Amino acid sequence: MRYSAQIVTAALASTLLVAPASAKNAVMVPLPDKRIAVISEGDLESASIGSYTVALYKDDGLIDYLGGGIFARDGSVFDDSGKPRVSFADITGDGNAEMIISKLTAGSGNYLDVDVLKLSDATVERVLNFASDTKKDLLIEAKRAYSQQDQSLKKP
């Protein structure tokens, strides 16, 4: 009996060591091209700072994983009701809508840390990060920030 308890304990411990950390607040978001993105924050991280992931899937069956990305966050991707702060707009001018994710930072300032993500067939690339606040129009701010970034990259 003593040996079987040790075997069970060892099996449980090894399962915990190889099991991936789960994510909290995982939400499916339909993309403009009919694919699905799953957005989540790390389960073992603080609510106010850490990372978030965007995983791309072929459809809402979540069987055909296409790719994704992991990004640092300062603030929460989700509002108080659990909805992600996500919108879509063509910020780069290439005719394709980028994903705009805003994170509300902790504290009393209502500051937003905003990422503009380009979604390709199998990758998610951050093309812009900027700071804003809850009173400004994020689409106008994103286009302005991208234009400024683009102009600074073109300077010799």
C-alpha positions as CSV (number, residue, x, y, z in Angstrom):
1,M,0.0,0.0,0.0
2,R,2.9,2.3,0.8
3,Y,4.4,1.9,-2.6
4,S,1.2,2.5,-4.5
5,A,0.7,5.9,-2.6
6,Q,4.3,6.9,-3.6
7,I,3.6,6.0,-7.2
8,V,0.4,8.0,-7.3
9,T,2.1,11.0,-5.6
10,A,4.9,10.8,-8.2
11,A,2.5,10.6,-11.1
12,L,0.5,13.6,-9.8
13,A,3.7,15.6,-9.3
14,S,5.0,14.9,-12.8
15,T,1.7,15.8,-14.3
16,L,1.8,19.2,-12.6
17,L,5.3,19.8,-13.9
18,V,4.5,19.2,-17.5
19,A,1.0,20.7,-17.6
20,P,1.0,24.1,-19.2
21,A,0.0,27.2,-17.2
22,S,-3.6,28.0,-18.1
23,A,-4.9,31.4,-19.1
24,K,-7.5,33.5,-17.5
25,N,-10.2,35.6,-19.2
26,A,-9.8,33.8,-22.5
27,V,-12.3,35.2,-25.0
28,M,-13.0,34.3,-28.6
29,V,-13.1,37.3,-30.9
30,P,-14.4,37.0,-34.5
31,L,-12.0,38.6,-37.0
32,P,-13.0,40.6,-40.0
33,D,-11.8,37.8,-42.3
34,K,-14.0,35.1,-40.5
35,R,-11.1,33.6,-38.5
36,I,-11.2,33.6,-34.7
37,A,-8.7,35.1,-32.3
38,V,-8.5,33.9,-28.7
39,I,-7.3,36.7,-26.4
40,S,-6.1,35.8,-22.9
41,E,-4.0,37.1,-20.0
42,G,-1.6,34.8,-18.1
43,D,-3.2,32.9,-15.2
44,L,-0.4,33.3,-12.8
45,E,0.2,37.0,-13.5
46,S,-0.9,40.1,-11.7
47,A,-4.1,41.7,-12.9
48,S,-2.3,45.0,-13.5
49,I,0.9,43.9,-15.4
50,G,2.2,40.8,-17.2
51,S,1.5,39.5,-20.7
52,Y,-1.4,38.7,-23.0
53,T,-1.7,36.3,-26.0
54,V,-3.5,36.5,-29.3
55,A,-4.0,33.0,-30.8
56,L,-5.4,32.7,-34.4
57,Y,-7.7,29.8,-35.4
58,K,-9.3,28.9,-38.7
59,D,-12.8,28.9,-37.1
60,D,-14.7,28.8,-33.8
61,G,-14.0,25.0,-33.4
62,L,-10.5,26.1,-32.2
63,I,-9.0,22.9,-33.8
64,D,-6.9,24.4,-36.6
65,Y,-4.4,26.7,-34.8
66,L,-2.8,29.1,-37.3
67,G,-0.3,31.1,-35.1
68,G,-0.2,33.9,-32.7
69,G,1.8,36.2,-30.5
70,I,2.6,37.0,-26.8
71,F,2.9,40.6,-25.8
72,A,3.8,42.5,-22.6
73,R,0.9,44.4,-21.0
74,D,0.7,47.2,-18.5
75,G,-2.9,47.1,-17.5
76,S,-5.8,44.8,-18.2
77,V,-7.0,43.9,-21.7
78,F,-10.5,43.2,-20.3
79,D,-13.1,45.6,-19.0
80,D,-15.0,45.1,-15.8
81,S,-17.6,43.0,-17.6
82,G,-15.0,40.6,-19.0
83,K,-15.1,41.9,-22.6
84,P,-11.7,42.5,-24.3
85,R,-10.9,46.1,-25.3
86,V,-10.6,45.3,-29.0
87,S,-11.5,47.1,-32.2
88,F,-10.5,46.8,-35.8
89,A,-9.4,49.5,-38.3
90,D,-7.0,49.9,-41.2
91,I,-4.3,51.9,-39.4
92,T,-1.4,51.2,-41.7
93,G,-3.2,52.1,-44.9
94,D,-2.7,48.7,-46.6
95,G,-6.4,48.0,-47.0
96,N,-6.5,45.4,-44.2
97,A,-7.9,46.0,-40.7
98,E,-5.5,45.8,-37.8
99,M,-6.5,44.6,-34.4
100,I,-6.3,47.5,-31.8
101,I,-6.0,46.3,-28.2
102,S,-6.1,48.8,-25.4
103,K,-5.0,48.0,-21.8
104,L,-6.4,50.1,-19.0
105,T,-3.5,50.7,-16.6
106,A,-3.9,50.3,-12.8
107,G,-4.4,53.5,-10.8
108,S,-6.6,56.5,-11.0
109,G,-5.4,58.1,-14.3
110,N,-7.5,56.2,-16.8
111,Y,-4.5,55.8,-19.0
112,L,-4.4,53.4,-21.9
113,D,-1.5,51.4,-23.3
114,V,-2.5,50.6,-26.9
115,D,-1.1,48.0,-29.3
116,V,-1.9,47.9,-33.0
117,L,-1.5,44.3,-34.2
118,K,-1.1,43.2,-37.8
119,L,-2.7,39.8,-38.3
120,S,-1.2,37.7,-41.2
121,D,-2.0,34.2,-42.2
122,A,0.0,32.6,-39.3
123,T,1.5,35.5,-37.3
124,V,0.5,38.4,-35.1
125,E,2.9,41.3,-35.2
126,R,2.8,44.5,-33.1
127,V,3.3,47.4,-35.5
128,L,2.6,50.1,-33.0
129,N,2.4,50.8,-29.3
130,F,1.4,54.2,-27.9
131,A,-0.1,55.7,-24.8
132,S,-3.5,57.4,-24.7
133,D,-6.4,58.0,-22.3
134,T,-10.0,57.0,-22.1
135,K,-11.2,60.4,-23.3
136,K,-9.5,60.3,-26.7
137,D,-10.7,58.6,-29.9
138,L,-8.4,55.6,-30.2
139,L,-8.7,55.3,-34.0
140,I,-7.7,58.9,-34.6
141,E,-4.9,58.5,-32.1
142,A,-3.6,55.3,-33.7
143,K,-3.6,56.7,-37.2
144,R,-1.7,59.8,-35.9
145,A,0.8,57.7,-34.0
146,Y,1.4,55.4,-36.9
147,S,1.9,58.3,-39.3
148,Q,4.4,59.9,-37.0
149,Q,6.2,56.6,-36.6
150,D,6.2,56.0,-40.3
151,Q,7.6,59.4,-41.0
152,S,10.4,59.0,-38.4
153,L,11.4,55.7,-40.0
154,K,11.7,57.4,-43.5
155,K,14.1,60.1,-42.2
156,P,17.8,59.6,-43.1
